[in-house]
Amino acid sequence: MEHLFIINPAAGKGSSLNRLEEHIRSLGLPCAVRYTKQEGDCMRWTREAAETGQPVRIYACGGDGTLNEAVNGAAGYENAAITNVPIGTGNDFLKIFGKDCKKAFSDLRALSRGPQAAMDVLDCNGRLGIDIACVGLDARVAGGVHRYKALPLVSGMLAYGLSAAEQVLRYGLTQRAKVTAGDLHYEGEFTILCVCSGRHYGGGFMPVGDNMPDDGVLETLVIPGVGLFTFLTCLGKYATGRYRELPDKIWFRETDEVLVQSEKALVAVIDGEVIRSREIRIRRSDKKVHFFYPAGLSYAPPIARN
């Protein structure tokens, strides 16, 4: 079996990248190491490796964006499996494997020998993802955060805070749209909509804590148009997977497809990748992606592990 390590140098620093390559070389695996130079490199190299038809394990070394490119390159190929080596600032999908996931996925020897599972794949206007797709306020905030991170002395939560303040003060909490999700047919103001295959996104949100990424079902949550005080009340429940406590304010549906339509451009985010359109269609793809992980870890919800 071949092993392809695709490293995003923008996700790490010089010394850490040198140590990573030394670690890779010490494994003694039949492998190749490639460094991305521009957006799309990881997706292209992943697809090229998958298209050979030979068994290959592909290590997306970076954050959620690097993993997302690998998903788009490998989905639908039975001979290719991918994973995420967490050298980025955000590795939300890995959190399904527990609180020590970053340390475990950094052990490349254990990772290279680990089992794999066929994970469900989201399709958001043609862009694939393995974790969560969202539309609304949180997507708008994520879409604007990189602009603030580019400012001197601004990073992390401060950038998110500034982007959130801009969106709320300048554009408001809500946007008018038509939402179709299974038996839910709603037209009016909405605040947040998320479609979950994984469990974590946005650095700390866990909307559906008992979700499984391989069960063939997409869990959808919708917060309709609400005032600021009500939204803040809902947000804590939403962020911690306690949506069942507010069924009249956080709507839940299980469905294979969600459609959001608006007269004005919507912002959607799938695994950190931003999409802008007046129509956002999120569905369960017919494709699966094989994801490998260290032996001994489980992606079952914490309750199921006990």
N, C-alpha and C positions, 0 to 999 in steps of 0.2 A: 504494500500500500504506500502511495505517495503522500507526503505532507507538505502543504503550501502555507507558509506564514506570510500574511500580507500586513505590513506595519504602516500605520498612519503616523508619520513623524510629527504632525501638528498636535497629536494627542499626548505626546510624551516630551521628555527633555533629553538632551544629549547624552548625559551619563546613564540615565535609565534605559535609553535605547541601546546603548552599547552593552549594558548588562543583559538586556533581553536577548540580543543576538548571540552573546556568549552562552547564555542558557540554552538557546535553541541548538547551537552547534554541539554543545556537550551531550545532547540526547542521543547522538549517533543514529538518527533516523534518516531515511532517504527523503531529503527535503529540499525545498527551494525557499529563499527569503527575498521578498520584494517590498520596496518602499513606495508608497503612493506619492505622486507629485501633484495630482489634481483630482477634482471630483470625478467619480466614475471609474477610476482606475481599479478599485477593489471589485466593483461589480463586473467589469470586463474580464479581469484576470480570473475571478471565480467562475464565470460562465465558460471561459476558454478551458479551464481545468475540468469542469464538469462535462463539457462536450466531447472530451477525449473518450469517454465511456469507461475509463479505468477507475478503479477505486481510489478515492482521494479524500483526505481530511484537510479542511481549509480553516485556518486560524485567523479570524479578523481581529487584529491587535489594535485596539483603539476604544472609542466610546460607542454609543448607540448608533451614531451615523455610519460608522465603519461596519458594524454588524448589519445594519439595514442594507447596505450595498451588497454584502455577502448573501443575504436572504434573497435579494432580487436576482442575483447571479445563479444561485443554486436551487431555487424552488423548482420542483418538478423533476429533478434528476435523482434517480435511485442510487447512483454510484457515488454521489457527492454528499458529504456531511460537513457542517460548519460548526464553529464555536466562537466564543468571544474571549479574548485575552484582555483583561481590564486595565489598560494603561490610560484610558480616557477619564474625563471628569464625570461623565455620566454613563452608568452601565445599569440602566433600570431593569432590563429584561432579566439579568442574572439574579436579581433579588428574589425571584421565585425559588431559588435554591437555598435560601436561608441567610442569616445575618453575616456569616463568615464566607460568603460566596466569593468575594474578590480574592481572598487569600487562597482558597481552594482552586480557583480557575487560573491562578498565577503559577501553580505547580504544573509545569508543562509535561513532566514525565507522567504524572497521574492522569492528567487531562488526555494525553495522547493514547492512553490505554483504556479510557473510560467507555461506558456504554453510550448508545445513542437512541433517540426517540424521534418519531415522526410528528412534528409540530404543525398545528393549523397555521394557515397563512391568511392574513387580511389583504384585501385589494381595495385601495382607496383611489378612485379615478385612474386606475392602471398602475399605481405605485404599490408595491407589496410591502408588507410588514409582518412582524411576528409578535408584537406586543399590544399596543393600544393606539387607536385612532380617535382624535377628538375634533370637535367643531365648536366654535363659540368663543367665550371670553378667554378660557385658558389657552386655546389655540392662538388667539390674537396676541396674547401676552408672549407666548413662546415665539411667535413670528417676529416680534419686535425686540426680543432680548439681545440678539447678537449686535444690534446697532449700539446698545448701551455698553456691552462688554468691550466694544472698541474704544471707549472713552478711557482716558488715563485714570488710574486708581479705582476703576469700577469693574467688579467681577462678581460671580456667584449670585447670592441672594439679593445683593443690592441692585444688580442689573435686572433681576426679575421684579423687584419692588418698583423700580423706576418705570419699567415697561407696563406693569399693572396699573400704576397711577396714571400713566398717559392714556391707556385704553379706557379706564373708567371715567376720567375727567373729561377727556376729549370726545370719546365716542359712546360712552355709556356702558351699562352692564349688559344690555340685551340687544338682540337683532331680530327683526321680523323674518320668519321663514315658514315654509311648509315642511313638516317632518312626517315621514312614513317609516314605521318600524313594526313589522308584523301587523297586529290588529290596532296599533296606535296610528291614528291619523289626526294630526294636529296642525293648525295654522294660526300663527300668532307670534308673540315675542318669546324668545327662548334665551337662556343664559349659557348653559353648557350642555353638550351632548358628547358622550364617549361610547365607543364600541370596543369591547375588551376580548382579546384572546389571551394575553398575559394578565398580570395583576398590578404592575407598578409603572408609574410614569411621572414626569414632571419633577423628578428629584425627591419626591416624598409622598405622592398621592397613591392610594391603593383603593380604587373605587369598589371593586368586587373581590373581596379577600379570599373567597372560596372558589374562585374560577380556576379551571384547568386549561392549559394551553393545547391540549390534544384531544378534547372531548367532542370536537365537531360542532360546537355551539358557540355563538357569539352573544355575550351579555351586553346589553345596551342600557345606559342610564341617561335620562333627560331631566334637566332642571329647567322648567319653563320660565317665562318672564316673571321676575320677582323684584321687590325693592331691596335696597342695600342691606337693611337690617335682617330681613328674611334670608337673603343670600348668605350673609355671614353665619347665620344659624345653620343653614343647609351645608355650608362648605365643610365644617368640621365633621359632620356625619359622612358626607360624600368622600372626603379625603381618607377616611379611616374604614371604609367598607361597611358603614352602619346605615346604609340607605333605607333598609327595611323599617327603621324607626320613623321615617317621614314619607310614607307612601303617597301622600297627597301632594308633596312638593318635590320628590325625587322619583320619577317614574322608571320602572324597570321592565324590560322586555327581553326575551330570548328569541333571536331571529337570525336568519341567514343573510339578511340584507337590510340596509338603512339608506334612505334617500332624504337629503336635505336640499331644498331649493329656495332661492331668494332672488329678489329683483336686484339686490346689491351684492357685490362680491363677498363670498364667505371665505374664511381662513380655516383650513384644516391642517392638522399635524398628525403624521403617522410615524411613530418611532423617531421623532425629532425632525422629520423632513416636512417642510412646509409646502402646502398646495393652496392655490387661490383660484376660486371658480364660483360662479353663481349656482352651480349644481354639484353637490358632493354625494357620490354614491360609494358606500362602504359595504363590502360583501365578503363572505367566506369564499376564498379562492378554491378552485378544484385541485390546486396544487398543494403539496405538503413540502416541508423542508426538514431534512434530517439534522438534528442538533445533538452534539455529543458533549459529555460532561464528566467530571471526575466520579469514579465509583464511590459509593457510600453516600452521595448526595441524593436528595429527592426534591422534585418540583411539586409534590403534593402540598396542599395548604397546611399550615402549621397544625391545625386541629386534627387533620387526617394523619399527621406524622406521630401524634401522641398516642 
